[in-house]
Amino acid sequence: MLSKCQGVPNRNVRRCGGVLLLLAFAGTAGLSQQTTNSASQSSPPSQPVATSPATTPPVLGNQSVPQLTTAQEENAKILALAEANRGKPGDYVIGSSDVLAIDVFEVPDLSREVQVNTSGYISLPLIPTKIMASGLTAFQLQDKLAELLQVNGLVSNPQVTVVVKEQHSQPITVVGAVRNPMVYQAVRPTTLLEVLSSAGGIADDAGGVVLVTRNGTTATPVDANAHDGGGAEVVPPTTLTINLDDLINSGDARFNIGLQAGDVVSVPRAGIIYVMGAVQRPGGFVITNDHQQLTTLKALTLAGGLTSTAKGRQALILRNNKETGQRDQLPIDLSKLLKLQGPDVALLPNDILFVPDSSGKRALNRTGNILLNLASGAALLRLGTL
């Protein structure tokens, strides 16, 4: 190609060289873009799980995008909170074979350790009947014993303290998106955070909630006139849904519930969203440990951002419609979103974010590649790329 400038008058040599330089520059830009695009298409789409945050948050447009919280960070919080809130006795429900320390203030003859029998009862001196303890919390049993002592005329204004010293046969099952699914054998009052910590914490693909399914008995109101002081009744299974972000980050002890024998703790796995079309890394992405809902902007960050040929203004969110069985098409203007001028739509599991490609821009880049190849003499043009 350079030989074509030979024989050209001197006043035109500079112009000829300038044209070639311009073509080479344009081709280099096109080749760089095509190389990037072909590399992203040839390699299988990675699944970027947020396990090691970058030093600097990724930037889209001119705005920093918040990082996803990692499983390691969440599990460190779970471990610290479990240690700080270990053994909340007020929420634990007493079961058979548990060992209880009962203290009646200034009445040493009634203060002792007792074991709940296999039927759920305990016995104390001077109280003529067995006392149903199974199905009650330590605080509820305290109130029950105080009423019985008062009603039977044994102690005036009794002050009773009950502490669960040992728990026996208290299996709690932990399943789902945890590091080590297990059957946890509780030997003392146990909380939700303690059990999650013992299971190794949450996995990388954990969703945003934890489910506690509870079977068995629940305490009925205390009846001091009953022979056993009241007892417990069988109730249908119930499932408690607790937001992981509330449990770990709110500092509200109400979410760190006490667990009972037979409870099943389940951490559902997160859903997957898909980013397709004119993005740098198309593919499926697990919604990992971002207990606030994954948004379009965060999904675009995971996919590496838009390509230079993307038609961001014409992007679509394809969402399953359970009623029709079809996918609804929700238009979204990514160009405005990147300038923080449009709504950052929250994505649901199985949503598809599709970004169309501009054929005109793609053709321009390919033309630049051809010119560069001709100018340099490199045989880089391959069949099937046009």
Helices and strands as residue ranges (DSSP letters): G 2-5, H 10-42, E 59-60, E 63-64, H 71-84, G 89-91, E 99-104, G 108-110, E 112-115, E 121-122, E 131-132, H 138-151, E 160-166, E 171-176, E 182-185, H 192-198, E 209-214, E 217-219, E 232-234, E 238-243, H 244-249, G 253-255, E 264-267, E 272-277, E 283-286, H 296-302, G 312-314, E 315-320, E 327-332, H 334-338, E 352-355, H 359-376
